[in-house]
Amino acid sequence: MCGIVGYIGKREAFDILMKGLHRLEYRGYDSAGVALISDSGTLNIYKAKGKVNDLETATRGSDCSGCVGIAHTRWATHGEPSVRNAHPHCSQSGNLVIVHNGIIENFAFLRNQLTEKGFTFKSDTDTEVLIQLIEYAQQKHKCSLAQAVRIALTRCVGAYAIAVIDRRDPNTIVAARKGSPMVIGIGKDNSEFFIASDATPIAEYTKEVVYIDDEQIAVCHAGKPLEIIDLKNKPVDVDVKQIDMDLDMLDKGGFPHFMLKEIFDQPQCLRDCMRGRLFPDQHLQKKDEVGDAGVYNDVILSAVRNNRDRLLRAKRFIIVACGTSWHAGLIGKQLIEQYCKIPVEVDYASEFRYRDPVIYPSDVVIAISQSGETADTLAAIKLAKERGACIFGIVNAVGSSIARETDTGIFIHVGPEIGVASTKAFTGQLTCLILLTLALGHALGTIEIDEYNALINELYLIPSKIEQVLKKNDEIKQLARTYTYATNFLYLGRGWNYPVALEGALKLKEISYIHAEGYPAAEMKHGPIALVDNHMPVLFVATHHKGYEKIISNMQEVKARGGRIIAIVSEDDKDVVKIADECISIPKTLAPLAPLLSVIPLQLLAYHIAVEKGLNVDQPRNLAKSVTVE
């Protein structure tokens, strides 16, 4: 992995490909490259270790002409980050070129076979093995590029999204996918095609796209209709979708980094997430029709209405997710168990299918993923689906693989998230989990009407309360300067705020490279307290809810050992402020909604510490936005 862009048509391809690579930089990468069939028919390949800007520098003064080309940003899997291992990769004859996301798991076996047939290799990658295999199939079967790709892929084990060109046929790009996303944009009258890992590089050129499904191969020939076949060589109907993407979301909008913009986007994002779903004090029935029930609010989710029987009969929910989404799932567990009275398990998707989980047809599996392409989560839901469970997706990306694989679900509607470290997706996921809980709890009759009404009305106010927290940005920026020295951080919370502590620690690790760990505050004395000294900052998420008095006791234990305490507290806190070295206050809210507010200062703190250290906030080292390999 990480990003693919391709173009074929009547325009000069190079500028489109470079702009597309910049659009995909948010996915994380360590090298970049481009291949073009020039106006004179030559194949020109340019690569650079580092960023897309380095690639642009490497191409200056070179022949970048041509109306067909493919480009790639690579996140290293096989072989170190280097020009030698960067994509695109060329076949031995120099005729075929490929870009590839994913992993060919049996590449070593295939490489040995090809070596015996006289093929040689210039890189350490599995991708070069694939292009050599395609060339071998083309030579052996005397077939078209599309058929050679099909034959080669039937011998591959693993995941892939590929785009392939042949310098002898400059009018065709062949693309294929399995387990890694691929979308094709269609120009007017099929005059041009745009190929990409997701819709962000395509949206400014066309609104008509086709999402390629697993084990499908697309043949893009400028001036002809798009053709799709499967690995058995059967034709597949072309299902054209319309995309509606706000291009302003793809720009920084005056902010120095996408991450900061996306933190500040959260109030509006959550309003968008709740729009058409949350109706405070607007129940369709009049007061005299509902009598003493007092229901004047409502949560309307089509996913619940259309799958009411299956969801309400569920004996267990299983949440599968990775990283930040897993933290959201931990809060979702508390929500569903408290208000729906249904047991919930939360699994790392990366471990789920490898432990042979017990899954019943009466289970509902909730898959949470920002990108909708997370390979581990996708594999987990496929297993659960095979065993008869109902699959419910909570994703951000419309048209994504998980969105298409699930039986039903909720889009979080927070817009493209460009910063690698997730911020607005986390609060969007939480909001959807809260909405789902309220809708289910009300339908089941397991939530008291007064509490149902109170949660709806308070959730409606959360965006404006986040805006109040964001006004403390300068205060948090100043505080961050104090902690750039730190090499370790401890984040502690209880109840609803324990997963927030985990998320805060993850954010700090991801972008500042400071080692940080999140723990339930009560668990500190069972090991982590050994780390506490006067060099160890300890951040407590200590809002004034259940467990507040106990978390104060935990603070006293840290204070007694010289630890420096930062605390996230509710407004008008009287006790924590006497103990902590630094306090950041947030507006009061109901306990289940507290994570939506308490996480904001942690996002800002991680951001400002990283900026103070001079780090690349939007593209932290070694990380990828959409993890499409296991």
Secondary structure per residue as TSV (DSSP state, phi and psi in degrees):
chain	resnum	aa	ss	phi	psi
A	1	M	-	360.0	152.4
A	2	C	E	-146.9	-37.9
A	3	G	E	-131.8	137.4
A	4	I	E	-121.5	139.2
A	5	V	E	-137.2	139.2
A	6	G	E	-142.9	153.2
A	7	Y	E	-147.0	140.5
A	8	I	E	-144.9	131.4
A	9	G	S	171.5	-142.7
A	10	K	S	-107.5	-11.0
A	11	R	S	-86.1	163.6
A	12	E	-	-67.8	126.8
A	13	A	H	-75.9	-32.3
A	14	F	H	-56.9	-49.7
A	15	D	H	-63.4	-38.1
A	16	I	H	-64.2	-41.9
A	17	L	H	-67.2	-41.9
A	18	M	H	-66.4	-43.0
A	19	K	H	-62.8	-38.7
A	20	G	H	-63.6	-41.2
A	21	L	H	-63.2	-39.9
A	22	H	H	-61.7	-39.6
A	23	R	H	-62.4	-29.4
A	24	L	T	-94.3	3.2
A	25	E	G	-61.1	-26.4
A	26	Y	G	-61.0	-19.8
A	27	R	G	-75.3	-12.9
A	28	G	-	86.7	135.7
A	29	Y	-	-171.1	169.4
A	30	D	S	-129.6	-7.0
A	31	S	E	-157.1	167.2
A	32	A	E	-148.6	156.3
A	33	G	E	-161.2	163.7
A	34	V	E	-145.4	145.2
A	35	A	E	-127.4	133.8
A	36	L	E	-133.7	138.7
A	37	I	E	-93.4	112.0
A	38	S	-	-72.7	171.8
A	39	D	T	-61.3	-27.0
A	40	S	T	-89.2	-2.0
A	41	G	S	94.6	0.5
A	42	T	-	-81.8	154.2
A	43	L	E	-100.1	118.0
A	44	N	E	-113.8	125.0
A	45	I	E	-121.0	128.8
A	46	Y	E	-128.0	136.3
A	47	K	E	-137.4	157.4
A	48	A	E	-154.0	139.0
A	49	K	E	-77.7	139.9
A	50	G	S	110.1	-139.8
A	51	K	-	-98.3	171.0
A	52	V	H	-60.4	-34.4
A	53	N	H	-60.0	-35.9
A	54	D	H	-67.0	-36.5
A	55	L	H	-65.5	-43.2
A	56	E	H	-61.1	-39.5
A	57	T	H	-62.3	-41.2
A	58	A	H	-67.4	-21.2
A	59	T	H	-94.8	-6.8
A	60	R	T	-60.3	131.7
A	61	G	T	81.7	-1.2
A	62	S	S	-97.7	166.4
A	63	D	-	-77.1	106.8
A	64	C	-	-115.7	26.9
A	65	S	-	-78.2	168.6
A	66	G	-	122.6	149.3
A	67	C	S	-107.5	11.9
A	68	V	E	-141.0	136.3
A	69	G	E	-172.0	163.1
A	70	I	E	-133.2	149.4
A	71	A	E	-144.2	163.9
A	72	H	E	-157.1	143.9
A	73	T	E	-113.8	130.6
A	74	R	E	-108.2	135.5
A	75	W	-	-111.5	113.2
A	76	A	-	-59.0	132.2
A	77	T	S	-120.7	-63.9
A	78	H	S	-101.6	110.9
A	79	G	S	94.0	144.7
A	80	E	-	-65.2	159.8
A	81	P	S	-64.0	119.1
A	82	S	S	-165.3	165.2
A	83	V	T	-63.1	-38.0
A	84	R	T	-61.1	-37.7
A	85	N	T	-94.7	-7.1
A	86	A	S	-67.9	152.0
A	87	H	S	-87.7	158.0
A	88	P	-	-75.9	157.8
A	89	H	E	-113.4	145.0
A	90	C	E	-108.7	148.5
A	91	S	-	-75.6	169.2
A	92	Q	T	-61.5	-36.3
A	93	S	T	-74.9	-18.1
A	94	G	S	85.0	7.0
A	95	N	-	-88.4	-37.6
A	96	L	E	-105.9	144.6
A	97	V	E	-136.2	142.7
A	98	I	E	-135.4	148.1
A	99	V	E	-121.2	148.3
A	100	H	E	-150.2	131.4
A	101	N	E	-109.3	145.9
A	102	G	E	111.8	-166.8
A	103	I	E	-138.2	128.1
A	104	I	E	-90.5	103.9
A	105	E	T	-69.6	-29.4
A	106	N	T	-99.3	28.3
A	107	F	H	-62.6	-34.8
A	108	A	H	-64.5	-42.6
A	109	F	H	-62.4	-46.3
A	110	L	H	-64.8	-39.4
A	111	R	H	-62.3	-42.3
A	112	N	H	-62.7	-42.1
A	113	Q	H	-63.1	-43.4
A	114	L	H	-68.4	-36.2
A	115	T	H	-60.8	-40.9
A	116	E	H	-63.4	-25.1
A	117	K	T	-92.7	7.2
A	118	G	T	99.5	4.1
A	119	F	-	-80.8	142.7
A	120	T	-	-118.5	160.8
A	121	F	-	-130.1	143.1
A	122	K	S	-107.5	-11.0
A	123	S	S	-128.2	177.6
A	124	D	S	-97.7	7.1
A	125	T	-	-89.4	154.4
A	126	D	H	-71.8	-25.0
A	127	T	H	-65.1	-41.1
A	128	E	H	-64.0	-34.8
A	129	V	H	-60.6	-41.2
A	130	L	H	-65.2	-43.9
A	131	I	H	-68.5	-33.0
A	132	Q	H	-67.3	-37.7
A	133	L	H	-65.1	-39.5
A	134	I	H	-63.7	-43.5
A	135	E	H	-63.3	-41.5
A	136	Y	H	-59.9	-43.4
A	137	A	H	-64.0	-40.0
A	138	Q	H	-64.0	-42.5
A	139	Q	H	-69.1	-43.6
A	140	K	H	-68.7	-41.6
A	141	H	H	-99.4	-2.4
A	142	K	T	50.7	49.3
A	143	C	-	-117.8	175.2
A	144	S	-	-69.5	167.0
A	145	L	H	-60.5	-43.3
A	146	A	H	-61.1	-42.3
A	147	Q	H	-70.0	-35.9
A	148	A	H	-63.9	-41.0
A	149	V	H	-61.5	-45.4
A	150	R	H	-60.6	-47.4
A	151	I	H	-62.8	-43.1
A	152	A	H	-64.2	-41.5
A	153	L	H	-68.7	-25.0
A	154	T	T	-67.5	-16.2
A	155	R	T	-98.7	-1.2
A	156	C	-	-97.8	139.7
A	157	V	-	-112.8	129.3
A	158	G	E	135.4	-154.8
A	159	A	E	-121.7	148.2
A	160	Y	E	-160.7	149.5
A	161	A	E	-134.8	123.1
A	162	I	E	-132.9	154.8
A	163	A	E	-134.1	132.8
A	164	V	E	-131.0	138.5
A	165	I	E	-128.5	156.5
A	166	D	E	-124.4	121.8
A	167	R	T	-63.7	-19.1
A	168	R	T	-81.7	-11.0
A	169	D	E	-134.1	76.2
A	170	P	E	-72.9	6.0
A	171	N	E	-104.0	9.9
A	172	T	E	-138.7	137.4
A	173	I	E	-122.6	132.6
A	174	V	E	-108.2	129.1
A	175	A	E	-125.2	150.4
A	176	A	E	-153.0	161.4
A	177	R	E	-151.8	152.8
A	178	K	E	-158.5	112.5
A	179	G	B	74.6	4.6
A	180	S	S	-140.2	136.6
A	181	P	-	-68.7	151.6
A	182	M	-	-156.3	128.9
A	183	V	E	-131.3	143.7
A	184	I	E	-121.9	123.3
A	185	G	E	-91.3	138.8
A	186	I	E	-110.9	123.3
A	187	G	-	-78.7	170.9
A	188	K	G	-58.9	132.2
A	189	D	G	57.3	29.0
A	190	N	G	58.5	26.3
A	191	S	-	-74.7	-19.8
A	192	E	-	-155.8	156.2
A	193	F	E	-132.6	142.7
A	194	F	E	-119.1	130.3
A	195	I	E	-118.7	136.5
A	196	A	E	-160.3	164.0
A	197	S	S	-70.4	-30.7
A	198	D	S	-149.9	-179.4
A	199	A	S	-78.2	-9.3
A	200	T	T	-60.6	-37.3
A	201	P	T	-78.8	-10.4
A	202	I	T	-98.9	-29.0
A	203	A	T	-56.1	-31.6
A	204	E	T	-80.3	-9.2
A	205	Y	T	-105.8	-31.8
A	206	T	-	-156.6	153.1
A	207	K	S	-102.7	-7.2
A	208	E	E	-98.2	120.7
A	209	V	E	-135.6	159.2
A	210	V	E	-126.9	125.7
A	211	Y	E	-91.7	117.3
A	212	I	-	-76.8	134.0
A	213	D	-	-89.8	169.2
A	214	D	T	-56.0	140.9
A	215	E	T	59.5	35.2
A	216	Q	E	-118.1	149.0
A	217	I	E	-124.1	128.3
A	218	A	E	-109.1	134.2
A	219	V	E	-110.1	112.1
A	220	C	E	-102.6	110.3
A	221	H	E	-125.5	111.7
A	222	A	T	-55.3	129.2
A	223	G	T	93.3	-6.0
A	224	K	S	-122.9	155.1
A	225	P	-	-62.5	148.9
A	226	L	-	-62.2	134.3
A	227	E	E	-113.4	139.4
A	228	I	E	-131.3	132.2
A	229	I	E	-127.4	163.1
A	230	D	E	-101.6	-179.5
A	231	L	T	-68.1	-14.2
A	232	K	T	-93.6	7.8
A	233	N	S	72.8	21.7
A	234	K	-	-92.7	137.2
A	235	P	B	-66.9	147.7
A	236	V	-	-121.5	137.6
A	237	D	-	-63.4	140.1
A	238	V	-	-88.9	115.9
A	239	D	-	-104.0	100.8
A	240	V	-	-85.4	128.1
A	241	K	E	-111.0	157.0
A	242	Q	E	-101.5	131.9
A	243	I	-	-106.7	148.0
A	244	D	-	-133.7	91.2
A	245	M	-	-114.3	132.6
A	246	D	-	-77.8	106.9
A	247	L	G	-65.5	-22.6
A	248	D	G	-62.9	-27.2
A	249	M	G	-67.0	-18.0
A	250	L	G	-91.4	0.6
A	251	D	S	-116.1	159.4
A	252	K	-	-76.4	-15.3
A	253	G	T	59.2	34.9
A	254	G	T	90.8	-8.6
A	255	F	-	-83.1	152.7
A	256	P	S	-70.2	-25.2
A	257	H	S	-143.1	152.9
A	258	F	H	-61.0	-37.5
A	259	M	H	-60.2	-44.4
A	260	L	H	-65.7	-41.6
A	261	K	H	-58.7	-43.5
A	262	E	H	-71.0	-30.0
A	263	I	H	-63.8	-43.4
A	264	F	H	-76.1	-19.6
A	265	D	H	-71.2	-16.4
A	266	Q	H	-59.1	-39.6
A	267	P	H	-57.4	-47.1
A	268	Q	H	-69.7	-37.3
A	269	C	H	-60.0	-42.7
A	270	L	H	-71.0	-32.5
A	271	R	H	-62.7	-41.8
A	272	D	H	-64.3	-38.8
A	273	C	H	-63.6	-37.6
A	274	M	H	-87.3	-17.1
A	275	R	T	-60.9	130.9
A	276	G	T	78.7	1.1
A	277	R	T	-122.5	-34.9
A	278	L	E	-110.7	126.7
A	279	F	E	-130.1	86.4
A	280	P	T	-72.7	132.1
A	281	D	T	53.4	32.6
A	282	Q	-	-134.3	35.8
A	283	H	-	-64.0	146.0
A	284	L	S	-66.4	-24.4
A	285	Q	S	-90.4	147.8
A	286	K	-	-82.4	163.0
A	287	K	H	-58.1	-41.8
A	288	D	H	-72.5	-12.1
A	289	E	H	-86.4	-25.0
A	290	V	H	-101.8	-3.3
A	291	G	G	60.6	-130.0
A	292	D	G	-87.4	-1.2
A	293	A	G	-62.3	-33.0
A	294	G	-	71.4	26.6
A	295	V	-	-90.9	105.3
A	296	Y	-	-120.5	7.5
A	297	N	-	-122.9	165.7
A	298	D	E	-158.0	153.2
A	299	V	E	-121.9	121.9
A	300	I	-	-117.6	114.3
A	301	L	-	-123.0	119.5
A	302	S	H	-61.7	-31.9
A	303	A	H	-61.6	-35.5
A	304	V	H	-79.0	-42.6
A	305	R	H	-62.8	-41.5
A	306	N	H	-79.8	-14.8
A	307	N	T	-128.4	31.8
A	308	R	H	-54.9	-51.6
A	309	D	H	-62.3	-44.8
A	310	R	H	-64.4	-41.9
A	311	L	H	-73.0	-40.3
A	312	L	H	-74.5	-20.4
A	313	R	T	-88.2	-3.1
A	314	A	-	-59.8	133.1
A	315	K	S	-92.8	-16.9
A	316	R	E	-160.4	143.7
A	317	F	E	-108.7	139.2
A	318	I	E	-122.3	120.1
A	319	I	E	-98.9	125.7
A	320	V	E	-119.0	133.9
A	321	A	E	-168.9	173.8
A	322	C	-	-134.5	149.1
A	323	G	H	57.5	-131.1
A	324	T	H	-55.8	-40.0
A	325	S	H	-63.5	-32.6
A	326	W	H	-66.0	-38.6
A	327	H	H	-63.0	-41.7
A	328	A	H	-60.3	-38.5
A	329	G	H	-62.7	-34.7
A	330	L	H	-62.8	-37.2
A	331	I	H	-72.4	-37.7
A	332	G	H	-59.0	-37.0
A	333	K	H	-58.8	-48.5
A	334	Q	H	-62.4	-40.4
A	335	L	H	-62.5	-52.4
A	336	I	H	-67.2	-40.9
A	337	E	H	-66.9	-39.8
A	338	Q	H	-71.9	-41.7
A	339	Y	H	-104.7	-16.3
A	340	C	H	-112.4	-12.8
A	341	K	-	59.7	36.2
A	342	I	-	-119.2	132.2
A	343	P	-	-65.4	144.3
A	344	V	E	-132.2	134.4
A	345	E	E	-111.4	144.2
A	346	V	E	-119.7	121.0
A	347	D	E	-119.3	142.4
A	348	Y	E	-65.8	124.6
A	349	A	H	-60.0	-31.0
A	350	S	H	-68.3	-18.8
A	351	E	H	-105.4	-19.2
A	352	F	H	-54.9	-55.5
A	353	R	G	-78.9	-12.4
A	354	Y	G	-88.5	-5.8
A	355	R	G	-107.0	15.3
A	356	D	-	49.8	63.6
A	357	P	-	-67.0	149.9
A	358	V	-	-83.3	116.6
A	359	I	-	-129.2	131.9
A	360	Y	-	-112.1	154.5
A	361	P	T	-59.2	-21.8
A	362	S	T	-83.2	-2.7
A	363	D	E	-81.6	150.6
A	364	V	E	-116.2	122.9
A	365	V	E	-101.3	121.0
A	366	I	E	-99.7	117.1
A	367	A	E	-102.4	123.8
A	368	I	E	-114.5	126.0
A	369	S	E	-158.9	130.8
A	370	Q	S	-64.4	-53.0
A	371	S	S	-76.4	-26.1
A	372	G	S	74.0	10.4
A	373	E	-	-125.0	3.9
A	374	T	-	-58.0	116.5
A	375	A	H	-59.5	-43.3
A	376	D	H	-64.1	-41.2
A	377	T	H	-68.5	-39.5
A	378	L	H	-62.6	-42.8
A	379	A	H	-64.1	-38.2
A	380	A	H	-64.0	-43.2
A	381	I	H	-73.3	-29.1
A	382	K	H	-64.8	-40.5
A	383	L	H	-63.6	-47.0
A	384	A	H	-62.4	-36.4
A	385	K	H	-66.6	-39.7
A	386	E	H	-60.5	-29.2
A	387	R	T	-96.3	10.9
A	388	G	T	92.7	3.3
A	389	A	-	-73.9	154.2
A	390	C	E	-81.0	131.2
A	391	I	E	-107.8	123.2
A	392	F	E	-117.2	121.2
A	393	G	E	-102.2	140.5
A	394	I	E	-123.3	99.5
A	395	V	E	-134.1	164.6
A	396	N	S	-99.6	-36.0
A	397	A	S	-88.7	111.5
A	398	V	T	-66.5	136.7
A	399	G	T	85.0	1.0
A	400	S	-	-72.7	167.1
A	401	S	H	-61.3	-44.5
A	402	I	H	-66.4	-38.6
A	403	A	H	-60.3	-34.8
A	404	R	H	-82.5	-25.6
A	405	E	H	-83.3	-23.0
A	406	T	S	-80.8	157.9
A	407	D	S	-75.7	-33.5
A	408	T	E	-163.8	-179.2
A	409	G	E	161.2	-168.9
A	410	I	E	-131.6	130.3
A	411	F	E	-84.8	137.6
A	412	I	-	-81.9	-19.0
A	413	H	-	55.4	46.3
A	414	V	-	-104.1	5.7
A	415	G	-	81.2	168.3
A	416	P	-	-57.4	134.4
A	417	E	-	-105.8	111.8
A	418	I	-	-90.9	-41.0
A	419	G	S	-59.8	135.3
A	420	V	S	-62.2	-40.9
A	421	A	S	-76.0	118.4
A	422	S	-	-72.7	134.7
A	423	T	S	-130.1	-70.8
A	424	K	H	-68.9	-25.4
A	425	A	H	-65.8	-37.2
A	426	F	H	-62.2	-50.6
A	427	T	H	-68.6	-30.7
A	428	G	H	-66.5	-41.1
A	429	Q	H	-62.9	-43.7
A	430	L	H	-60.4	-43.2
A	431	T	H	-60.8	-43.4
A	432	C	H	-65.1	-38.4
A	433	L	H	-64.9	-37.9
A	434	I	H	-65.7	-45.8
A	435	L	H	-61.0	-43.6
A	436	L	H	-61.2	-44.2
A	437	T	H	-61.6	-45.6
A	438	L	H	-63.6	-43.4
A	439	A	H	-64.5	-44.1
A	440	L	H	-68.9	-46.0
A	441	G	H	-60.3	-39.9
A	442	H	H	-67.9	-42.3
A	443	A	H	-65.9	-34.6
A	444	L	H	-80.6	-18.5
A	445	G	T	76.3	22.5
A	446	T	-	-98.3	-1.8
A	447	I	S	-116.2	132.7
A	448	E	-	-64.2	140.8
A	449	I	H	-59.6	-40.9
A	450	D	H	-62.5	-40.5
A	451	E	H	-71.2	-36.7
A	452	Y	H	-58.7	-49.6
A	453	N	H	-61.7	-43.7
A	454	A	H	-64.0	-42.5
A	455	L	H	-65.5	-40.5
A	456	I	H	-63.2	-48.5
A	457	N	H	-63.3	-38.6
A	458	E	H	-73.2	-38.6
A	459	L	H	-60.0	-38.0
A	460	Y	H	-60.2	-29.9
A	461	L	H	-87.4	-11.1
A	462	I	H	-57.5	-44.8
A	463	P	H	-56.0	-41.2
A	464	S	H	-69.6	-30.4
A	465	K	H	-73.1	-33.5
A	466	I	H	-62.6	-38.3
A	467	E	H	-60.0	-35.6
A	468	Q	H	-65.9	-39.7
A	469	V	H	-64.9	-40.0
A	470	L	H	-64.5	-21.7
A	471	K	T	-67.4	-13.1
A	472	K	T	-91.1	11.7
A	473	N	H	-55.7	-46.5
A	474	D	H	-64.5	-38.2
A	475	E	H	-62.0	-43.4
A	476	I	H	-70.3	-35.8
A	477	K	H	-60.0	-43.4
A	478	Q	H	-65.3	-41.7
A	479	L	H	-62.3	-38.2
A	480	A	H	-59.1	-34.3
A	481	R	H	-60.6	-26.4
A	482	T	T	-72.5	-23.1
A	483	Y	T	-113.9	12.9
A	484	T	T	-68.0	-19.2
A	485	Y	T	-71.7	-23.9
A	486	A	-	-64.0	143.0
A	487	T	S	-110.2	-13.6
A	488	N	E	-141.5	150.6
A	489	F	E	-141.3	144.8
A	490	L	E	-119.4	128.8
A	491	Y	E	-113.8	128.0
A	492	L	E	-130.8	141.7
A	493	G	E	-158.1	167.9
A	494	R	-	-129.6	153.8
A	495	G	G	58.5	-126.0
A	496	W	G	-60.8	-27.2
A	497	N	G	-92.9	-3.9
A	498	Y	H	-63.3	-48.2
A	499	P	H	-62.3	-27.9
A	500	V	H	-65.4	-38.7
A	501	A	H	-61.6	-41.7
A	502	L	H	-61.3	-43.9
A	503	E	H	-67.1	-40.0
A	504	G	H	-62.7	-41.1
A	505	A	H	-64.9	-40.2
A	506	L	H	-62.9	-43.5
A	507	K	H	-59.6	-42.9
A	508	L	H	-65.0	-43.5
A	509	K	H	-60.6	-46.7
A	510	E	H	-60.5	-43.3
A	511	I	H	-112.2	-17.6
A	512	S	H	-106.9	-12.4
A	513	Y	-	63.2	22.6
A	514	I	-	-90.8	130.0
A	515	H	E	-65.6	128.1
A	516	A	E	-142.9	144.5
A	517	E	E	-130.3	140.0
A	518	G	E	-105.7	140.4
A	519	Y	E	-143.7	154.6
A	520	P	E	-63.1	134.6
A	521	A	G	-56.8	-36.0
A	522	A	G	-69.4	-20.9
A	523	E	G	-81.8	-10.2
A	524	M	G	-54.7	-41.6
A	525	K	G	-75.5	-5.2
A	526	H	G	-97.0	27.9
A	527	G	T	150.5	-61.0
A	528	P	G	-60.8	-23.1
A	529	I	G	-62.0	-19.2
A	530	A	G	-64.2	-22.2
A	531	L	G	-82.9	-16.5
A	532	V	-	-74.3	125.3
A	533	D	S	-152.4	-170.1
A	534	N	T	-75.6	-0.3
A	535	H	T	-102.7	-1.6
A	536	M	-	-103.9	106.8
A	537	P	E	-71.3	135.1
A	538	V	E	-123.6	119.6
A	539	L	E	-102.8	122.5
A	540	F	E	-104.9	130.5
A	541	V	E	-93.9	102.5
A	542	A	E	-128.2	54.5
A	543	T	-	-70.3	160.2
A	544	H	S	-82.9	73.9
A	545	H	S	-133.9	-170.0
A	546	K	T	-53.2	133.2
A	547	G	T	91.7	1.3
A	548	Y	H	-59.2	-47.0
A	549	E	H	-63.6	-38.0
A	550	K	H	-68.9	-36.3
A	551	I	H	-70.4	-27.1
A	552	I	H	-64.5	-39.2
A	553	S	H	-62.0	-40.5
A	554	N	H	-61.9	-37.6
A	555	M	H	-63.6	-41.4
A	556	Q	H	-61.4	-36.2
A	557	E	H	-65.0	-38.7
A	558	V	H	-70.2	-42.9
A	559	K	H	-61.5	-38.4
A	560	A	T	-65.4	-18.2
A	561	R	T	-107.9	14.2
A	562	G	T	85.0	5.4
A	563	G	-	-67.2	148.1
A	564	R	E	-94.4	124.1
A	565	I	E	-106.5	128.7
A	566	I	E	-111.6	136.4
A	567	A	E	-131.5	137.2
A	568	I	E	-96.3	118.0
A	569	V	E	-127.9	161.7
A	570	S	E	-76.9	154.1
A	571	E	T	-53.5	145.2
A	572	D	T	66.1	23.2
A	573	D	-	-61.9	136.8
A	574	K	S	-110.9	-20.6
A	575	D	S	-105.4	-48.1
A	576	V	G	-62.0	-37.5
A	577	V	G	-60.6	-21.5
A	578	K	G	-79.5	-17.6
A	579	I	T	-106.0	-44.7
A	580	A	-	-71.9	150.7
A	581	D	S	-76.5	-33.9
A	582	E	E	-139.2	140.1
A	583	C	E	-130.1	140.1
A	584	I	E	-121.2	118.3
A	585	S	E	-94.9	147.6
A	586	I	E	-128.1	158.4
A	587	P	-	-61.4	152.4
A	588	K	-	-71.0	145.6
A	589	T	-	-156.1	176.4
A	590	L	-	-70.8	147.4
A	591	A	G	-53.4	-45.9
A	592	P	G	-65.4	-19.7
A	593	L	G	-96.6	-6.8
A	594	A	H	-55.9	-38.3
A	595	P	H	-57.9	-29.9
A	596	L	H	-64.2	-25.4
A	597	L	H	-99.5	-41.8
A	598	S	H	-69.0	-23.0
A	599	V	H	-75.7	-23.4
A	600	I	H	-62.2	-49.3
A	601	P	H	-60.4	-31.2
A	602	L	H	-70.6	-36.7
A	603	Q	H	-63.1	-45.7
A	604	L	H	-67.3	-38.8
A	605	L	H	-63.8	-46.5
A	606	A	H	-60.7	-43.8
A	607	Y	H	-59.4	-50.1
A	608	H	H	-71.1	-33.3
A	609	I	H	-63.1	-43.5
A	610	A	H	-63.8	-41.6
A	611	V	H	-64.1	-42.3
A	612	E	H	-61.7	-29.0
A	613	K	T	-85.6	-0.7
A	614	G	T	74.1	29.7
A	615	L	-	-96.3	161.4
A	616	N	-	-80.8	98.3
A	617	V	S	-67.2	-42.8
A	618	D	S	-76.4	-25.9
A	619	Q	S	-131.5	69.1
A	620	P	-	-63.1	151.8
A	621	R	T	-61.4	147.9
A	622	N	T	68.1	-3.6
A	623	L	-	-104.2	151.3
A	624	A	-	-126.4	144.8
A	625	K	S	-70.3	-48.0
A	626	S	S	-110.9	106.3
A	627	V	-	-88.5	94.6
A	628	T	-	-100.3	14.9
A	629	V	-	-124.2	154.9
A	630	E	-	-84.4	360.0
